[in-house]
Amino acid sequence: MNIAVIGCGAMGSVYAALLVSAGHRVCVVGPASEHLQTIRENGLRVTGASGDRRVYPEVASILPENIWDLIVLAVKAGAVREAVQQLRGITRETLVVTLQNGLGSADVVAEVVDSDQLIVGIAQGFGAARVAPGHVHHNDMKAIRMGPYAGLTVQRLQAIADTWQEAGFDAAAVDNIEAMQWEKLICNVAYSAPCALSGLSVGEVMHDQYLGEVSRMAACEAFEVAQALAIPLSFDDPVAWVRDFASRMPDALPSVLQDIRAGRVSEVSVINGSIPVEAAKVGLQAPVNKTLTALVQGIEATFR
């Protein structure tokens, strides 16, 4: 397949590396950076749960004109609106998969891409981080799940999921992608903001006497909102759910913490910040996640 990965951060690098290793032609797309320049000159190295590999994808600053079979949108949620402009004019044969944290990114993409070409993807439990320019490490790789945004045929969706499965991911097509988004979101709200505020890893927050309680409160609050929205979750104990998540990769540093350390605005507004927004739809409030979001955004305000 001809595959473009727009956004070659930690997660985009993992996607690209395994897809190249599976024999696909892959082009990573992103603005000029030391990371991309190193990939262009020396290849992309990915280590961790998927092994240790060095691959040589194509590198471009903007999406090249081509007949793409699949475009993987792997930028952070805040960059989706800008990145999706590159998708104007893609052919009807091209499928696009969104892989962002939180809620709402697929709706932004659907403003540009026909809904029957759009796949909503979820990446669960990778714990990926950039070690150095051209080198990404990930602690785990729990799952990739994909569902149709609207109108995509089962056959086309299954073909893409099979491609990722063959590349080494635990990938599957699902009917109810919204439920899986929430299952990931509940884990993310438990650790994203608490880790960002404390500088601790996922495992350290889980075991911390004080932050552990805050983490569990954030998860339970999100769980209650999901229940009120009638989201069919696969579990009924949010504390056990998020503790199992953290126990798989205790040394992981959430992307929100990585962004704060780098002086970048994070995705906290679509992770912890999405819970008060969704709660309001069913007449609820979410003070824990609202407060956590405000605290992280207060730090981010100093970056501007």
Order of alpha helices (4+ residues) and beta strands (2+ residues): beta-alpha-beta-alpha-beta-beta-beta-beta-alpha-beta-alpha-beta-beta-beta-beta-alpha-beta-alpha-alpha-alpha-alpha-alpha-alpha-alpha
